[in-house]
Amino acid sequence: MTESLSPSAPTAPVEVVGLLLAAGGGRRLGGCPKALLEHRGELFVERAAGALRDGGCTRVHVVLGATADVVRERADLPGYVLVDNPDWREGMGSSLRAGLASLRETGAGAALVCLVDQPGIGAAAVARVRGAYRSPGTLAAATYAGERGHPVLFGADHWDGIAASATGDRGARAYLKEHAGAVTAVECGDVAEPSDIDTFSDLERLE
């Protein structure tokens, strides 16, 4: 199910739609969903969604799962499209599938995917990867010292294949490995820090 929170949310076709995966339950964080973690007074989900918008994605879909009702209540997400993933316990692959399915009617040429637990990735990295879009056949990914990370851009021609291979917590890893020669690498190490926040120790280091 998708829900538009604002009548001003764009309905015209757009080339690249932001897709934020924010459904995880935060098992190693005592069951606190990562979407609801805070950094400098801002929830992770607000920060990441804002990075996608500020990086040039005029339409942004946010996939929610664990305590989705609480996220809706606490997070300030005006104009974003919220997508429910009832299968979030299956892992990130299910959220990616739900997110891509929600984009089918947008007319988008590509999805630009970010993860909610990487607060060091901001608008500058989003804008760089978004700039790699050329057509619905584009595949592009941020790299950090040559290592592939997020954001990742999936042209619409690839969505079916990615959804078919996205299982467990693998996301699009297998698909990108299979199509490695077609992936445009976009170095972002000078503008972003890609570490995941998986534990409270990680969160303390972030401060």
N, C-alpha and C positions, 0 to 999 in steps of 0.2 A: 504494500500500500504506500502511495506517495501522498504527501500533504504539502501544499504551498501555503506558507505562513503569511504571505502578503499579496494583495491584488496587484502590486506593482512589480512582482517578479516577472522577468522577461519571458514572453511566449514565442517570440520570433526565433527562427532557426539561428543558431550560433555555431561558429566553427569548432571551438574547443570549450567543453563544459568541464568545470572542476568537479571532482568526485573525491570526497573525503570518507575514508573508512574509519568509523568511530564506534564500532559495536562491541568491542571486547569487554570482558567482565573484570579484568584486572586481578586474575587469580593470585599472582605473586605480590599484589598490593592489598591483600586482605579482603578481596572482593570489591574494591572500590573501582568502578569503571574509569578507564583512563580519560574518557571524555570529560569527567568531572574533576580531574586533578587541576590544581591552580598553579600558576606561575605569574608572579608580579601582579596579583589581583585579577587575573584573567583566566577563565577556564580554558583547558587545552582545546576543547572543541571550538570555542569562540576564536581562539588564536589561529588554529589551523584553517578554519573556514575563512577567516579574514585574510589569511595569506593567499589563499586561492583567488579570492575576489580582488585583492590589491595587486596581485600578479597578472591580472588581465582577464580572468574568467568571470564574465558578467553573469553567468548562471552557475550556481554551485549546488550540487546534491550532496547531502550528508547522510550516510548510512548509520542508523542507530540499532542497538540490540539490547544489551544488558541495561536494565532499569531505564528503558527509553522514556517512560513517563516522567521520571525524575529529571532527566536531561532536558526534556521539553520544558519542564517547569522552571528549572534553574538557569538554563543557558539563554543568552540574548542572541537570537539567531534570526533577525528580521530579514525577510526576503529570500531566505534559503529554502530549498526543497528538502524536506525530511523524509527519509525512506526507511521503513521498518524492515528489519531482517529477523524474522522469527526463528531462523535456524542459526543464529550467531554462535551458539555453542559448538557448532561443527568447525569453526575456525575462520580465518580471514578469507579463504576461498569462497565461502558462502556469502560473505559481505560483498566481495567483488562481483559475484554473479548477480546479487540483488541490485547493486549499484548500476551495473551495465544494463540490466533489464529496465531500470527506471529511465534510462536515457533514450530508449528506442524511439519515442515520439517527439524528441526535441529537435530533430533535424541536425544534430551535431555531427561534425566530421571526425571528432576525436574526444576522448575522455582523458583528462589530466588528473592522475591519481596521487593523493597524498595520504599519509597515515597520521592518526591523531596523536600518536605517542612520540613524535619527532618534533618537539617545539623549536629546535634549532634550525629548522627549514622554514624560511619565510618567503615573502613576496618576490625577492630578487631571484631566487632559484626557480620559483614557479614561472616567472616571466621568461627566464632563459630557456627552460624546457618547452614552454608554450611556443616560443619563437621558432622551434624546430619543426612545427607543423607545416606540411606542404600539401597534403591530400589525405583522404580517408585511408590510404595505404601506409601512412607514416607510423613508424615505431621509434620512440626516442626515450632516453633515460638519463637522469643526472648521474654523473660519476664523481667520485671523490678519490683523488690520487689514483685514478684508473679503475676503481672498484665501483660497480654499478649499484645505485641506490634509488631513492625517491627524490623528487617526483618522477613519475613515469607517464609517458603519453602513449595512448593506444588509439590508433586510427580506427574508425568504425568498421573498416573491412576486416579487422582482426577480432572483433568482439565475440563472434560466435566461437571461434577457435579458443580464445582465452577462457570463455565461460565453460567450455567443455573440459578444459584441463585444470580448472581452478578447484582443487579439492583440499580439504584440511587447512593447514596454515601455509601452504605452498604459494597461494595466490597465483600470479602469472609466471612464476619462476620457470616452470617447465616450458611454457610456450616461448618465453624470451630466450631460453637456452637453445631451443630448437630453431629459432629464427635469429640467432645472434648476428648473423651477417647483415641483417636488415635493420638493426637497431642503431640509430644515430646517438653517439655518446656526447653528452653536454656537460663539460666540466663545471662543477659548482662549488668546489672546495674552498674557493676564495670568498664565497658569499653565504655559505650555509654550513651547519654542523649536523651530521645525520644520525647521531646517536639515538637509540631507542631509550625510552624511560620505562623500564620493566620492574624496578624495585624501588623501595623507599630510599635506598642508598643512592640510586641514580637520581632521584628527585632532589635529594640533599645536595648532590654535586652540582645540579643545575642551578641552585640558588647561589 
